[in-house]
Amino acid sequence: MKKSTVPYVVSMICGVVLLSCFCCAFAQTLADQNSSAKAPGIIRIGVAPPSLRMGPAPAVADASEGVQGILMNYLSGPSFEIVSLTARLPVQIEAEGRQKECDFVIYSTLSAKQKGSSGLGFLKGVSQMSNVVPMLGTMRGAAGTIVGAAAGTVLSGVAGAASMVKAKSEVSFEYRLMAGGSSAPVLSDVVKTKATQDGEDVISALVENAAGAMVNTILSRK
């Protein structure tokens, strides 16, 4: 009586399937490693989510991503690779910066204070803010290209946040540029301005001012 070949065939098929799965997983791992590898001659800058001292937690969380996005947009250029960091505690931001091989890490705080108020007059519409500030896509490439969210979308998101600025409120953007492995900032400053009317977009100008100073400082160290 001939021995059935069915078990043998089934075993072969299972083996091929398992081998294919292993090869796919290995290839994906290599692809992920290659995509995160820093290109020679390129400066990698990690941008931590800005702290916002201006309103309810849900609104602040959404607005923080919008401000982080516009800062990344202003920093992008042919000599830089801009990466988005997700950690929020300083010790975790530092660890994430090391893990992602960042040459520099940027910490920042955006705050607003209205004359005669407790400083929370900037963001009042929690549900509105979740709609006007977009979620950002991934950053990639030596030129710091935004993938999944156009620069115009980021700018419009910050413009939406700026629509909540009240006349005579003082808006400030504080930042620290940290070099990898250093405990002292390479550059730290606070830029501020006062809104002259309700809805004035003062945020973009403040972030652009800070980004320009940081870019000049980084390039001067090359």
N, C-alpha and C positions, 0 to 999 in steps of 0.2 A: 504493500500500500504506500502510495507516494505521500511524502510529508507536505502539508500545506505550506505554500509560500506567502500566504497572506500576512502572518505575523512579521515576516522578514521585510516585506514591502512597507508595512505600516511603520516599522522601526526606521527604515531608511527615510521615509517621508518626514517623520518627526525629527530625525537628525538634521535633515536639510533645513527644515523650518527653524529649528533652534540655532543652527549655524548662521542662517540669514539674519535672524533677530540680533544675534551677537555682533555680526558685521555692521549692521545698521547702527546699533548703539555705539560701537567703537568709532564709526565714521562721524556720528553726531558729536561725540566727545571731542574728537580732533577738530571738527569745524568750530565748536564753541571755543576751544583753546586758541585757535588761530584768529577768530574774530575779536578776542579780547587781548591778543598780543599787541604790545605797543610798537608802532612802526619806528624804525631808526630815524633820528633827527627831529622827531615830532615831540612837542611838549604836551603832556596830558594834564588837563586841569579838571579837577573834580569840584562840582558846585553842590554844596549842601543845601537842603531846603531852608529858605530864609525863615527866621522867627518873625512872627507878626504880633506886635503889641497894640492891638487895635479893636478887638471885637470878640464875639462869641466863638467858641472852639470850632464848630462846623464850618463857619464862614472863613475863619482863619486858615483851616486846613486846605480848602480849595484855593484861596487867594495866594497862599504860599507857593503852590505849584505854578501859578501864573507868573509870579515875580521871578521864580527860579528859571522859568522858560525864557523870559525876556532877557535876563542876565546872561544865560547861555547863548542866546542869539547874538547879543552884542559882543561877546567874547570870541565868537567863532572866527576863524581865519585860516589861511594856508599853512601856518606854522603850528597851529594848535589842534588838539583833539579834545573836545569838551565832553565830559561824561557826567551824567546825572547821578548824584548820590541820594540814597533813600533814608539813611540813618539820620536821627535828629539829636540824640545826645552826643555831646562833644567827644567822649571817649569812643563811642561807636562810629562817629564820623571819621575820626582819626584811623580807626581800625579798617573801615571800609576803603578809605583813601589808600592805605598801604596795600590792601588786597587787590585793588584795581590799578596799582602801580602809578598812582598820580604823582606828578612832579610838584604840583601845587594843589591846595585845597582852599576853597573860599567859604568863609562863614559870613552870614549877613543877618541884619535885623532891620525890618521896616516898621516904623511907628508913626503915629499921628496924634497930635494933641490939639484940641480946639480950645481957644481962649475961654476960660471960665468953666471948662468941663473937666472930667476926670481922665480925659485922654482916650475915651472909647467911642468918640463920635464918628469915626471914619467908616466903620462897617456896621450897618444896622440891619440890612436885609439878608438874613441867613439863606433863605430860599432863593433870593435873587442872585446872590453871589455864586451859588452852586451852578447857576445857568450861564453867567457871563464869563467865568474864568474857565478855560478849557483844560482838559487833561492833556498832558504832553506826550508825544511819542518818544521813541528811543533816539539817543544821539549817537552818531557814528562818523567814521571817516576822519582823515587828517585835517580836512577843512572844517570839521565840526558841523556837518550838515544835519539838519533836523529831519528825522524820518517819521512820518505819520502825523505831523502837525506843522503846517506851513508857518513861516515867520509872521505872516500877516495875521494868522489866527491868534498867535501868542500876543501880538501887539494889540489886537482888538480886545483880547481878554483883559489885559491890563487897563485898556481904555475904559472897559466896563467897570472895573474896580475903581478907577479914578472918578467915575461918574458919581461915586458916593462921597467924594471929598467935599467938605463944606468950606465955604468962604472963611478966610482968616485962620484956618487950621494950619498948624505947622507940621509938615511931613518931613521925616528924616530917614536916611538910609545909611546905616552903619555897616562897615565891612572890615574883614580881616583876611589878608592873603597870607597863607601859611605855606612854607616850603616843606617838602617831605622830610621827615626826621628832625625838624626844627621845632623848638618850643616857643620861639619868639617870632612874631609876625614880620614878614618881609615888608608889608605895607598895611597900615590900618588908618582909617579915617571915618569921618561921618559927614555926609553932605546933606544939607537941609534947605528947605525953601518954604515959603508961605503961599498958600492958595489965595488968589485974589477974588475968586468967584466959585460958586458951587459947581462941581463937576469938572473942574480944571484938571487936565492930565499933567500932574507934576511928577508922577512916579517914573514915567519913561525917561524924563530928562535926568532925574536923580540917578537912576540905574545906569544910563548911558555915561554920565559923568564918572561914576565909580568904575565902570568897566574900562573906560579909556585910561584912567590912571593905573589900573592893574595891568592892562596890556603893555603900557609903556614901561612899567617897572619890570615885568617879566622879560620883555625883549631887551632891556638894557643889561640884563644879567647873562645873556647868551654869550 
